[in-house]
């Protein structure tokens, strides 16, 4: 089992055994993607691009990770408005999903190689695939294809 990379945000305990993390989450088909990165890295912009390709928003800015039967579950905090912040434009209410199985985490950061070795992030006892990629105009299409 790998240890969490230092550049990942801290997972904080939340009610009901959940963990909270600063990041946005979308559902693509039956799979959930957690988008991570520092403030201003492009998390919401990437979520918007994925939604334009058919994804639905689970949470923007703060996501809960709950233990699940097989995979952990991505969900928005209770009573949190499910809206997406579009920097420079304001808040929008895109199509949403309540939750999705946590299929992968994407850290908006330079990738280590053109074809990187697989990496994982241990969350709730499950090794979640961890991808690294800088925010670029083609990233939404790449992630949509990768998760489809």
DRENMAR-554249 format. One record per atom (N, C-alpha, C): residue number from 1; atom name; x, y, z. Coordinates in nm, 2 decimals. Example, Ala and Ser with C-alpha at 12.3 -4.5 7.8 and 13.67 -1.06 7.14 Angstrom:
2
+-----+----+--------+--------+--------+
|   i | at |     c1 |     c2 |     c3 |
+-----+----+--------+--------+--------+
|   1 |  N |   1.32 |  -0.57 |   0.78 |
|   1 | CA |   1.23 |  -0.45 |   0.78 |
|   1 |  C |   1.32 |  -0.33 |   0.78 |
|   2 |  N |   1.28 |  -0.22 |   0.71 |
|   2 | CA |   1.37 |  -0.11 |   0.71 |
|   2 |  C |   1.29 |   0.00 |   0.79 |
+-----+----+--------+--------+--------+
***
This chain:
148
+-----+----+--------+--------+--------+
|   i | at |     c1 |     c2 |     c3 |
+-----+----+--------+--------+--------+
|   1 |  N |   0.08 |  -0.12 |   0.00 |
|   1 | CA |   0.00 |   0.00 |   0.00 |
|   1 |  C |   0.09 |   0.12 |   0.00 |
|   2 |  N |   0.06 |   0.22 |  -0.09 |
|   2 | CA |   0.14 |   0.34 |  -0.09 |
|   2 |  C |   0.09 |   0.44 |   0.01 |
|   3 |  N |   0.19 |   0.53 |   0.04 |
|   3 | CA |   0.15 |   0.64 |   0.13 |
|   3 |  C |   0.10 |   0.76 |   0.05 |
|   4 |  N |   0.02 |   0.84 |   0.11 |
|   4 | CA |  -0.04 |   0.96 |   0.03 |
|   4 |  C |   0.08 |   1.05 |  -0.01 |
|   5 |  N |   0.08 |   1.09 |  -0.14 |
|   5 | CA |   0.18 |   1.19 |  -0.18 |
|   5 |  C |   0.17 |   1.32 |  -0.11 |
|   6 |  N |   0.28 |   1.38 |  -0.08 |
|   6 | CA |   0.28 |   1.51 |   0.00 |
|   6 |  C |   0.20 |   1.62 |  -0.06 |
|   7 |  N |   0.19 |   1.62 |  -0.19 |
|   7 | CA |   0.12 |   1.73 |  -0.26 |
|   7 |  C |  -0.03 |   1.72 |  -0.25 |
|   8 |  N |  -0.09 |   1.61 |  -0.20 |
|   8 | CA |  -0.23 |   1.59 |  -0.20 |
|   8 |  C |  -0.29 |   1.67 |  -0.08 |
|   9 |  N |  -0.41 |   1.72 |  -0.09 |
|   9 | CA |  -0.47 |   1.79 |   0.02 |
|   9 |  C |  -0.50 |   1.69 |   0.14 |
|  10 |  N |  -0.51 |   1.75 |   0.26 |
|  10 | CA |  -0.53 |   1.67 |   0.38 |
|  10 |  C |  -0.68 |   1.62 |   0.38 |
|  11 |  N |  -0.70 |   1.50 |   0.42 |
|  11 | CA |  -0.83 |   1.44 |   0.44 |
|  11 |  C |  -0.87 |   1.47 |   0.58 |
|  12 |  N |  -0.98 |   1.54 |   0.61 |
|  12 | CA |  -1.02 |   1.57 |   0.74 |
|  12 |  C |  -1.14 |   1.49 |   0.78 |
|  13 |  N |  -1.15 |   1.44 |   0.91 |
|  13 | CA |  -1.26 |   1.36 |   0.95 |
|  13 |  C |  -1.39 |   1.44 |   0.95 |
|  14 |  N |  -1.50 |   1.38 |   0.91 |
|  14 | CA |  -1.63 |   1.44 |   0.90 |
|  14 |  C |  -1.73 |   1.34 |   0.96 |
|  15 |  N |  -1.85 |   1.38 |   0.98 |
|  15 | CA |  -1.95 |   1.30 |   1.05 |
|  15 |  C |  -1.97 |   1.17 |   0.97 |
|  16 |  N |  -2.02 |   1.07 |   1.04 |
|  16 | CA |  -2.06 |   0.94 |   0.98 |
|  16 |  C |  -1.94 |   0.86 |   0.92 |
|  17 |  N |  -1.82 |   0.88 |   0.97 |
|  17 | CA |  -1.70 |   0.81 |   0.92 |
|  17 |  C |  -1.65 |   0.86 |   0.79 |
|  18 |  N |  -1.71 |   0.97 |   0.74 |
|  18 | CA |  -1.67 |   1.03 |   0.61 |
|  18 |  C |  -1.54 |   1.11 |   0.63 |
|  19 |  N |  -1.47 |   1.14 |   0.52 |
|  19 | CA |  -1.36 |   1.23 |   0.52 |
|  19 |  C |  -1.40 |   1.34 |   0.43 |
|  20 |  N |  -1.35 |   1.46 |   0.46 |
|  20 | CA |  -1.38 |   1.58 |   0.37 |
|  20 |  C |  -1.24 |   1.62 |   0.31 |
|  21 |  N |  -1.25 |   1.67 |   0.19 |
|  21 | CA |  -1.14 |   1.72 |   0.12 |
|  21 |  C |  -1.17 |   1.84 |   0.03 |
|  22 |  N |  -1.07 |   1.93 |   0.02 |
|  22 | CA |  -1.09 |   2.04 |  -0.07 |
|  22 |  C |  -1.07 |   2.00 |  -0.21 |
|  23 |  N |  -1.18 |   1.98 |  -0.28 |
|  23 | CA |  -1.18 |   1.94 |  -0.42 |
|  23 |  C |  -1.32 |   1.93 |  -0.48 |
|  24 |  N |  -1.33 |   1.92 |  -0.61 |
|  24 | CA |  -1.46 |   1.91 |  -0.68 |
|  24 |  C |  -1.47 |   1.77 |  -0.73 |
|  25 |  N |  -1.60 |   1.72 |  -0.74 |
|  25 | CA |  -1.63 |   1.59 |  -0.78 |
|  25 |  C |  -1.74 |   1.59 |  -0.89 |
|  26 |  N |  -1.72 |   1.50 |  -0.99 |
|  26 | CA |  -1.82 |   1.48 |  -1.09 |
|  26 |  C |  -1.84 |   1.33 |  -1.11 |
|  27 |  N |  -1.96 |   1.31 |  -1.17 |
|  27 | CA |  -1.99 |   1.17 |  -1.21 |
|  27 |  C |  -1.99 |   1.16 |  -1.36 |
|  28 |  N |  -1.92 |   1.06 |  -1.41 |
|  28 | CA |  -1.92 |   1.03 |  -1.55 |
|  28 |  C |  -1.97 |   0.89 |  -1.56 |
|  29 |  N |  -2.09 |   0.87 |  -1.62 |
|  29 | CA |  -2.15 |   0.74 |  -1.62 |
|  29 |  C |  -2.17 |   0.69 |  -1.48 |
|  30 |  N |  -2.12 |   0.58 |  -1.44 |
|  30 | CA |  -2.13 |   0.52 |  -1.31 |
|  30 |  C |  -2.01 |   0.55 |  -1.22 |
|  31 |  N |  -1.92 |   0.63 |  -1.26 |
|  31 | CA |  -1.79 |   0.65 |  -1.19 |
|  31 |  C |  -1.77 |   0.79 |  -1.15 |
|  32 |  N |  -1.71 |   0.81 |  -1.03 |
|  32 | CA |  -1.69 |   0.94 |  -0.97 |
|  32 |  C |  -1.54 |   0.98 |  -0.98 |
|  33 |  N |  -1.52 |   1.10 |  -1.02 |
|  33 | CA |  -1.38 |   1.16 |  -1.03 |
|  33 |  C |  -1.37 |   1.27 |  -0.93 |
|  34 |  N |  -1.27 |   1.27 |  -0.85 |
|  34 | CA |  -1.24 |   1.37 |  -0.75 |
|  34 |  C |  -1.12 |   1.46 |  -0.81 |
|  35 |  N |  -1.15 |   1.59 |  -0.83 |
|  35 | CA |  -1.05 |   1.68 |  -0.89 |
|  35 |  C |  -0.99 |   1.76 |  -0.78 |
|  36 |  N |  -0.85 |   1.75 |  -0.77 |
|  36 | CA |  -0.78 |   1.81 |  -0.66 |
|  36 |  C |  -0.68 |   1.91 |  -0.72 |
|  37 |  N |  -0.64 |   2.00 |  -0.63 |
|  37 | CA |  -0.54 |   2.10 |  -0.67 |
|  37 |  C |  -0.55 |   2.22 |  -0.58 |
|  38 |  N |  -0.45 |   2.31 |  -0.59 |
|  38 | CA |  -0.45 |   2.43 |  -0.51 |
|  38 |  C |  -0.56 |   2.53 |  -0.56 |
|  39 |  N |  -0.59 |   2.63 |  -0.48 |
|  39 | CA |  -0.69 |   2.73 |  -0.52 |
|  39 |  C |  -0.64 |   2.79 |  -0.65 |
|  40 |  N |  -0.74 |   2.81 |  -0.74 |
|  40 | CA |  -0.71 |   2.87 |  -0.87 |
|  40 |  C |  -0.64 |   2.77 |  -0.97 |
|  41 |  N |  -0.63 |   2.65 |  -0.94 |
|  41 | CA |  -0.56 |   2.55 |  -1.03 |
|  41 |  C |  -0.65 |   2.51 |  -1.15 |
|  42 |  N |  -0.78 |   2.53 |  -1.14 |
|  42 | CA |  -0.87 |   2.50 |  -1.25 |
|  42 |  C |  -0.97 |   2.38 |  -1.22 |
|  43 |  N |  -0.99 |   2.35 |  -1.09 |
|  43 | CA |  -1.08 |   2.24 |  -1.05 |
|  43 |  C |  -1.22 |   2.26 |  -1.11 |
|  44 |  N |  -1.28 |   2.38 |  -1.08 |
|  44 | CA |  -1.41 |   2.41 |  -1.12 |
|  44 |  C |  -1.42 |   2.42 |  -1.28 |
|  45 |  N |  -1.32 |   2.47 |  -1.34 |
|  45 | CA |  -1.31 |   2.49 |  -1.48 |
|  45 |  C |  -1.31 |   2.35 |  -1.55 |
|  46 |  N |  -1.23 |   2.26 |  -1.49 |
|  46 | CA |  -1.23 |   2.12 |  -1.55 |
|  46 |  C |  -1.37 |   2.05 |  -1.53 |
|  47 |  N |  -1.43 |   2.07 |  -1.41 |
|  47 | CA |  -1.56 |   2.02 |  -1.38 |
|  47 |  C |  -1.66 |   2.07 |  -1.48 |
|  48 |  N |  -1.65 |   2.20 |  -1.52 |
|  48 | CA |  -1.74 |   2.26 |  -1.62 |
|  48 |  C |  -1.72 |   2.19 |  -1.75 |
|  49 |  N |  -1.60 |   2.17 |  -1.79 |
|  49 | CA |  -1.57 |   2.11 |  -1.92 |
|  49 |  C |  -1.62 |   1.97 |  -1.92 |
|  50 |  N |  -1.61 |   1.89 |  -1.81 |
|  50 | CA |  -1.66 |   1.76 |  -1.81 |
|  50 |  C |  -1.82 |   1.75 |  -1.81 |
|  51 |  N |  -1.88 |   1.85 |  -1.74 |
|  51 | CA |  -2.02 |   1.86 |  -1.75 |
|  51 |  C |  -2.07 |   1.89 |  -1.89 |
|  52 |  N |  -2.00 |   1.98 |  -1.96 |
|  52 | CA |  -2.03 |   2.01 |  -2.10 |
|  52 |  C |  -2.03 |   1.88 |  -2.19 |
|  53 |  N |  -1.95 |   1.78 |  -2.14 |
|  53 | CA |  -1.94 |   1.66 |  -2.22 |
|  53 |  C |  -2.03 |   1.55 |  -2.17 |
|  54 |  N |  -2.12 |   1.58 |  -2.07 |
|  54 | CA |  -2.22 |   1.49 |  -2.02 |
|  54 |  C |  -2.21 |   1.44 |  -1.88 |
|  55 |  N |  -2.10 |   1.49 |  -1.81 |
|  55 | CA |  -2.09 |   1.45 |  -1.67 |
|  55 |  C |  -2.19 |   1.53 |  -1.58 |
|  56 |  N |  -2.21 |   1.49 |  -1.46 |
|  56 | CA |  -2.29 |   1.57 |  -1.36 |
|  56 |  C |  -2.21 |   1.60 |  -1.24 |
|  57 |  N |  -2.24 |   1.72 |  -1.18 |
|  57 | CA |  -2.17 |   1.77 |  -1.07 |
|  57 |  C |  -2.22 |   1.70 |  -0.94 |
|  58 |  N |  -2.12 |   1.65 |  -0.86 |
|  58 | CA |  -2.15 |   1.60 |  -0.73 |
|  58 |  C |  -2.13 |   1.71 |  -0.62 |
|  59 |  N |  -2.01 |   1.77 |  -0.63 |
|  59 | CA |  -1.97 |   1.87 |  -0.53 |
|  59 |  C |  -1.87 |   1.96 |  -0.59 |
|  60 |  N |  -1.87 |   2.09 |  -0.55 |
|  60 | CA |  -1.77 |   2.19 |  -0.60 |
|  60 |  C |  -1.71 |   2.24 |  -0.47 |
|  61 |  N |  -1.58 |   2.24 |  -0.47 |
|  61 | CA |  -1.49 |   2.30 |  -0.36 |
|  61 |  C |  -1.47 |   2.21 |  -0.24 |
|  62 |  N |  -1.58 |   2.14 |  -0.19 |
|  62 | CA |  -1.56 |   2.06 |  -0.07 |
|  62 |  C |  -1.64 |   1.93 |  -0.10 |
|  63 |  N |  -1.57 |   1.82 |  -0.09 |
|  63 | CA |  -1.63 |   1.69 |  -0.12 |
|  63 |  C |  -1.61 |   1.59 |   0.00 |
|  64 |  N |  -1.72 |   1.51 |   0.03 |
|  64 | CA |  -1.71 |   1.41 |   0.13 |
|  64 |  C |  -1.68 |   1.28 |   0.06 |
|  65 |  N |  -1.60 |   1.20 |   0.13 |
|  65 | CA |  -1.56 |   1.06 |   0.08 |
|  65 |  C |  -1.61 |   0.97 |   0.19 |
|  66 |  N |  -1.71 |   0.89 |   0.16 |
|  66 | CA |  -1.77 |   0.80 |   0.26 |
|  66 |  C |  -1.72 |   0.66 |   0.23 |
|  67 |  N |  -1.71 |   0.58 |   0.34 |
|  67 | CA |  -1.68 |   0.44 |   0.32 |
|  67 |  C |  -1.79 |   0.37 |   0.24 |
|  68 |  N |  -1.76 |   0.28 |   0.15 |
|  68 | CA |  -1.86 |   0.21 |   0.07 |
|  68 |  C |  -1.84 |   0.06 |   0.07 |
|  69 |  N |  -1.93 |  -0.01 |   0.01 |
|  69 | CA |  -1.91 |  -0.16 |   0.01 |
|  69 |  C |  -1.79 |  -0.20 |  -0.06 |
|  70 |  N |  -1.76 |  -0.15 |  -0.18 |
|  70 | CA |  -1.64 |  -0.19 |  -0.25 |
|  70 |  C |  -1.55 |  -0.07 |  -0.26 |
|  71 |  N |  -1.60 |   0.04 |  -0.32 |
|  71 | CA |  -1.53 |   0.16 |  -0.34 |
|  71 |  C |  -1.59 |   0.27 |  -0.25 |
|  72 |  N |  -1.50 |   0.36 |  -0.20 |
|  72 | CA |  -1.56 |   0.47 |  -0.13 |
|  72 |  C |  -1.66 |   0.55 |  -0.22 |
|  73 |  N |  -1.74 |   0.63 |  -0.15 |
|  73 | CA |  -1.84 |   0.71 |  -0.22 |
|  73 |  C |  -1.81 |   0.86 |  -0.22 |
|  74 |  N |  -1.82 |   0.93 |  -0.33 |
|  74 | CA |  -1.81 |   1.07 |  -0.33 |
|  74 |  C |  -1.95 |   1.13 |  -0.32 |
|  75 |  N |  -1.96 |   1.24 |  -0.23 |
|  75 | CA |  -2.09 |   1.30 |  -0.21 |
|  75 |  C |  -2.06 |   1.45 |  -0.16 |
|  76 |  N |  -2.16 |   1.53 |  -0.19 |
|  76 | CA |  -2.15 |   1.67 |  -0.14 |
|  76 |  C |  -2.19 |   1.67 |   0.01 |
|  77 |  N |  -2.14 |   1.77 |   0.08 |
|  77 | CA |  -2.18 |   1.78 |   0.22 |
|  77 |  C |  -2.33 |   1.81 |   0.23 |
|  78 |  N |  -2.39 |   1.76 |   0.34 |
|  78 | CA |  -2.54 |   1.78 |   0.36 |
|  78 |  C |  -2.56 |   1.93 |   0.37 |
|  79 |  N |  -2.67 |   1.97 |   0.31 |
|  79 | CA |  -2.72 |   2.11 |   0.31 |
|  79 |  C |  -2.63 |   2.21 |   0.23 |
|  80 |  N |  -2.53 |   2.15 |   0.16 |
|  80 | CA |  -2.44 |   2.24 |   0.07 |
|  80 |  C |  -2.51 |   2.26 |  -0.06 |
|  81 |  N |  -2.53 |   2.39 |  -0.10 |
|  81 | CA |  -2.59 |   2.41 |  -0.24 |
|  81 |  C |  -2.50 |   2.34 |  -0.34 |
|  82 |  N |  -2.56 |   2.27 |  -0.43 |
|  82 | CA |  -2.48 |   2.21 |  -0.54 |
|  82 |  C |  -2.48 |   2.30 |  -0.66 |
|  83 |  N |  -2.38 |   2.39 |  -0.66 |
|  83 | CA |  -2.36 |   2.48 |  -0.76 |
|  83 |  C |  -2.21 |   2.48 |  -0.80 |
|  84 |  N |  -2.18 |   2.54 |  -0.92 |
|  84 | CA |  -2.05 |   2.54 |  -0.97 |
|  84 |  C |  -2.00 |   2.68 |  -0.98 |
|  85 |  N |  -1.89 |   2.71 |  -0.93 |
|  85 | CA |  -1.83 |   2.85 |  -0.94 |
|  85 |  C |  -1.75 |   2.86 |  -1.07 |
|  86 |  N |  -1.80 |   2.94 |  -1.16 |
|  86 | CA |  -1.72 |   2.97 |  -1.28 |
|  86 |  C |  -1.65 |   3.10 |  -1.26 |
|  87 |  N |  -1.52 |   3.09 |  -1.24 |
|  87 | CA |  -1.44 |   3.21 |  -1.21 |
|  87 |  C |  -1.46 |   3.32 |  -1.32 |
|  88 |  N |  -1.49 |   3.44 |  -1.27 |
|  88 | CA |  -1.52 |   3.55 |  -1.36 |
|  88 |  C |  -1.66 |   3.56 |  -1.41 |
|  89 |  N |  -1.74 |   3.45 |  -1.39 |
|  89 | CA |  -1.88 |   3.45 |  -1.44 |
|  89 |  C |  -1.98 |   3.44 |  -1.33 |
|  90 |  N |  -1.95 |   3.37 |  -1.22 |
|  90 | CA |  -2.04 |   3.35 |  -1.11 |
|  90 |  C |  -2.08 |   3.21 |  -1.09 |
|  91 |  N |  -2.19 |   3.19 |  -1.02 |
|  91 | CA |  -2.24 |   3.05 |  -0.98 |
|  91 |  C |  -2.34 |   3.01 |  -1.08 |
|  92 |  N |  -2.34 |   2.88 |  -1.12 |
|  92 | CA |  -2.44 |   2.82 |  -1.20 |
|  92 |  C |  -2.49 |   2.69 |  -1.14 |
|  93 |  N |  -2.60 |   2.64 |  -1.18 |
|  93 | CA |  -2.66 |   2.52 |  -1.13 |
|  93 |  C |  -2.67 |   2.42 |  -1.24 |
|  94 |  N |  -2.56 |   2.34 |  -1.26 |
|  94 | CA |  -2.55 |   2.24 |  -1.37 |
|  94 |  C |  -2.63 |   2.11 |  -1.33 |
|  95 |  N |  -2.64 |   2.02 |  -1.42 |
|  95 | CA |  -2.70 |   1.89 |  -1.38 |
|  95 |  C |  -2.61 |   1.83 |  -1.27 |
|  96 |  N |  -2.68 |   1.76 |  -1.18 |
|  96 | CA |  -2.61 |   1.71 |  -1.06 |
|  96 |  C |  -2.64 |   1.56 |  -1.04 |
|  97 |  N |  -2.56 |   1.50 |  -0.96 |
|  97 | CA |  -2.58 |   1.36 |  -0.91 |
|  97 |  C |  -2.56 |   1.37 |  -0.76 |
|  98 |  N |  -2.63 |   1.29 |  -0.68 |
|  98 | CA |  -2.61 |   1.29 |  -0.54 |
|  98 |  C |  -2.48 |   1.23 |  -0.49 |
|  99 |  N |  -2.44 |   1.12 |  -0.56 |
|  99 | CA |  -2.31 |   1.06 |  -0.53 |
|  99 |  C |  -2.27 |   0.97 |  -0.64 |
| 100 |  N |  -2.14 |   0.91 |  -0.62 |
| 100 | CA |  -2.09 |   0.82 |  -0.72 |
| 100 |  C |  -1.98 |   0.74 |  -0.65 |
| 101 |  N |  -1.95 |   0.61 |  -0.69 |
| 101 | CA |  -1.84 |   0.54 |  -0.65 |
| 101 |  C |  -1.71 |   0.61 |  -0.69 |
| 102 |  N |  -1.62 |   0.62 |  -0.59 |
| 102 | CA |  -1.49 |   0.69 |  -0.62 |
| 102 |  C |  -1.40 |   0.61 |  -0.70 |
| 103 |  N |  -1.39 |   0.65 |  -0.83 |
| 103 | CA |  -1.32 |   0.57 |  -0.93 |
| 103 |  C |  -1.17 |   0.62 |  -0.95 |
| 104 |  N |  -1.15 |   0.75 |  -0.93 |
| 104 | CA |  -1.02 |   0.80 |  -0.96 |
| 104 |  C |  -1.01 |   0.94 |  -0.90 |
| 105 |  N |  -0.88 |   0.98 |  -0.86 |
| 105 | CA |  -0.85 |   1.12 |  -0.82 |
| 105 |  C |  -0.76 |   1.18 |  -0.92 |
| 106 |  N |  -0.78 |   1.30 |  -0.96 |
| 106 | CA |  -0.69 |   1.37 |  -1.05 |
| 106 |  C |  -0.64 |   1.50 |  -0.98 |
| 107 |  N |  -0.51 |   1.50 |  -0.97 |
| 107 | CA |  -0.44 |   1.61 |  -0.91 |
| 107 |  C |  -0.39 |   1.70 |  -1.02 |
| 108 |  N |  -0.44 |   1.83 |  -1.02 |
| 108 | CA |  -0.40 |   1.93 |  -1.13 |
| 108 |  C |  -0.26 |   1.97 |  -1.09 |
| 109 |  N |  -0.16 |   1.91 |  -1.15 |
| 109 | CA |  -0.02 |   1.93 |  -1.13 |
| 109 |  C |   0.05 |   1.87 |  -1.25 |
| 110 |  N |   0.18 |   1.91 |  -1.27 |
| 110 | CA |   0.25 |   1.85 |  -1.37 |
| 110 |  C |   0.26 |   1.70 |  -1.36 |
| 111 |  N |   0.25 |   1.63 |  -1.47 |
| 111 | CA |   0.26 |   1.49 |  -1.46 |
| 111 |  C |   0.41 |   1.46 |  -1.46 |
| 112 |  N |   0.45 |   1.34 |  -1.41 |
| 112 | CA |   0.59 |   1.30 |  -1.39 |
| 112 |  C |   0.65 |   1.25 |  -1.52 |
| 113 |  N |   0.56 |   1.20 |  -1.61 |
| 113 | CA |   0.62 |   1.14 |  -1.73 |
| 113 |  C |   0.51 |   1.14 |  -1.84 |
| 114 |  N |   0.55 |   1.13 |  -1.96 |
| 114 | CA |   0.45 |   1.12 |  -2.07 |
| 114 |  C |   0.35 |   1.01 |  -2.05 |
| 115 |  N |   0.40 |   0.89 |  -2.02 |
| 115 | CA |   0.32 |   0.77 |  -1.99 |
| 115 |  C |   0.36 |   0.73 |  -1.85 |
| 116 |  N |   0.30 |   0.79 |  -1.75 |
| 116 | CA |   0.35 |   0.77 |  -1.61 |
| 116 |  C |   0.31 |   0.63 |  -1.56 |
| 117 |  N |   0.39 |   0.58 |  -1.46 |
| 117 | CA |   0.36 |   0.45 |  -1.40 |
| 117 |  C |   0.23 |   0.47 |  -1.31 |
| 118 |  N |   0.15 |   0.37 |  -1.30 |
| 118 | CA |   0.03 |   0.38 |  -1.22 |
| 118 |  C |   0.06 |   0.42 |  -1.08 |
| 119 |  N |  -0.02 |   0.51 |  -1.02 |
| 119 | CA |  -0.01 |   0.55 |  -0.88 |
| 119 |  C |  -0.14 |   0.54 |  -0.81 |
| 120 |  N |  -0.14 |   0.52 |  -0.68 |
| 120 | CA |  -0.27 |   0.51 |  -0.61 |
| 120 |  C |  -0.26 |   0.60 |  -0.49 |
| 121 |  N |  -0.38 |   0.62 |  -0.43 |
| 121 | CA |  -0.40 |   0.70 |  -0.31 |
| 121 |  C |  -0.49 |   0.62 |  -0.21 |
| 122 |  N |  -0.44 |   0.57 |  -0.10 |
| 122 | CA |  -0.52 |   0.49 |  -0.01 |
| 122 |  C |  -0.63 |   0.58 |   0.06 |
| 123 |  N |  -0.75 |   0.55 |   0.04 |
| 123 | CA |  -0.87 |   0.62 |   0.10 |
| 123 |  C |  -0.97 |   0.51 |   0.15 |
| 124 |  N |  -1.00 |   0.52 |   0.28 |
| 124 | CA |  -1.09 |   0.42 |   0.34 |
| 124 |  C |  -1.05 |   0.28 |   0.31 |
| 125 |  N |  -0.92 |   0.25 |   0.31 |
| 125 | CA |  -0.87 |   0.11 |   0.29 |
| 125 |  C |  -0.87 |   0.07 |   0.14 |
| 126 |  N |  -0.90 |   0.15 |   0.05 |
| 126 | CA |  -0.90 |   0.12 |  -0.09 |
| 126 |  C |  -0.80 |   0.20 |  -0.17 |
| 127 |  N |  -0.72 |   0.14 |  -0.25 |
| 127 | CA |  -0.62 |   0.21 |  -0.34 |
| 127 |  C |  -0.69 |   0.27 |  -0.45 |
| 128 |  N |  -0.71 |   0.40 |  -0.45 |
| 128 | CA |  -0.78 |   0.48 |  -0.56 |
| 128 |  C |  -0.67 |   0.52 |  -0.66 |
| 129 |  N |  -0.70 |   0.50 |  -0.79 |
| 129 | CA |  -0.61 |   0.54 |  -0.89 |
| 129 |  C |  -0.59 |   0.70 |  -0.88 |
| 130 |  N |  -0.46 |   0.74 |  -0.88 |
| 130 | CA |  -0.42 |   0.88 |  -0.87 |
| 130 |  C |  -0.35 |   0.92 |  -1.00 |
| 131 |  N |  -0.41 |   1.02 |  -1.07 |
| 131 | CA |  -0.36 |   1.07 |  -1.19 |
| 131 |  C |  -0.31 |   1.21 |  -1.16 |
| 132 |  N |  -0.21 |   1.26 |  -1.24 |
| 132 | CA |  -0.16 |   1.39 |  -1.23 |
| 132 |  C |  -0.15 |   1.45 |  -1.37 |
| 133 |  N |  -0.21 |   1.57 |  -1.39 |
| 133 | CA |  -0.21 |   1.63 |  -1.52 |
| 133 |  C |  -0.23 |   1.78 |  -1.50 |
| 134 |  N |  -0.15 |   1.86 |  -1.57 |
| 134 | CA |  -0.18 |   2.01 |  -1.56 |
| 134 |  C |  -0.31 |   2.04 |  -1.62 |
| 135 |  N |  -0.37 |   2.15 |  -1.58 |
| 135 | CA |  -0.50 |   2.20 |  -1.64 |
| 135 |  C |  -0.47 |   2.25 |  -1.78 |
| 136 |  N |  -0.53 |   2.19 |  -1.87 |
| 136 | CA |  -0.51 |   2.23 |  -2.01 |
| 136 |  C |  -0.64 |   2.22 |  -2.09 |
| 137 |  N |  -0.66 |   2.29 |  -2.20 |
| 137 | CA |  -0.79 |   2.29 |  -2.27 |
| 137 |  C |  -0.84 |   2.15 |  -2.30 |
| 138 |  N |  -0.75 |   2.05 |  -2.33 |
| 138 | CA |  -0.79 |   1.92 |  -2.37 |
| 138 |  C |  -0.82 |   1.82 |  -2.26 |
| 139 |  N |  -0.80 |   1.86 |  -2.13 |
| 139 | CA |  -0.80 |   1.77 |  -2.02 |
| 139 |  C |  -0.94 |   1.72 |  -2.00 |
| 140 |  N |  -1.05 |   1.79 |  -2.01 |
| 140 | CA |  -1.18 |   1.74 |  -2.00 |
| 140 |  C |  -1.21 |   1.62 |  -2.09 |
| 141 |  N |  -1.17 |   1.64 |  -2.22 |
| 141 | CA |  -1.19 |   1.53 |  -2.31 |
| 141 |  C |  -1.11 |   1.41 |  -2.27 |
| 142 |  N |  -0.98 |   1.43 |  -2.23 |
| 142 | CA |  -0.90 |   1.32 |  -2.19 |
| 142 |  C |  -0.96 |   1.24 |  -2.07 |
| 143 |  N |  -1.01 |   1.32 |  -1.97 |
| 143 | CA |  -1.06 |   1.25 |  -1.85 |
| 143 |  C |  -1.19 |   1.18 |  -1.88 |
| 144 |  N |  -1.27 |   1.24 |  -1.97 |
| 144 | CA |  -1.40 |   1.18 |  -2.01 |
| 144 |  C |  -1.37 |   1.05 |  -2.08 |
| 145 |  N |  -1.28 |   1.04 |  -2.17 |
| 145 | CA |  -1.24 |   0.92 |  -2.23 |
| 145 |  C |  -1.18 |   0.82 |  -2.14 |
| 146 |  N |  -1.10 |   0.86 |  -2.05 |
| 146 | CA |  -1.03 |   0.77 |  -1.95 |
| 146 |  C |  -1.13 |   0.71 |  -1.86 |
| 147 |  N |  -1.23 |   0.78 |  -1.82 |
| 147 | CA |  -1.33 |   0.72 |  -1.73 |
| 147 |  C |  -1.45 |   0.65 |  -1.79 |
| 148 |  N |  -1.46 |   0.67 |  -1.92 |
| 148 | CA |  -1.58 |   0.61 |  -1.99 |
| 148 |  C |  -1.55 |   0.46 |  -2.02 |
+-----+----+--------+--------+--------+
***
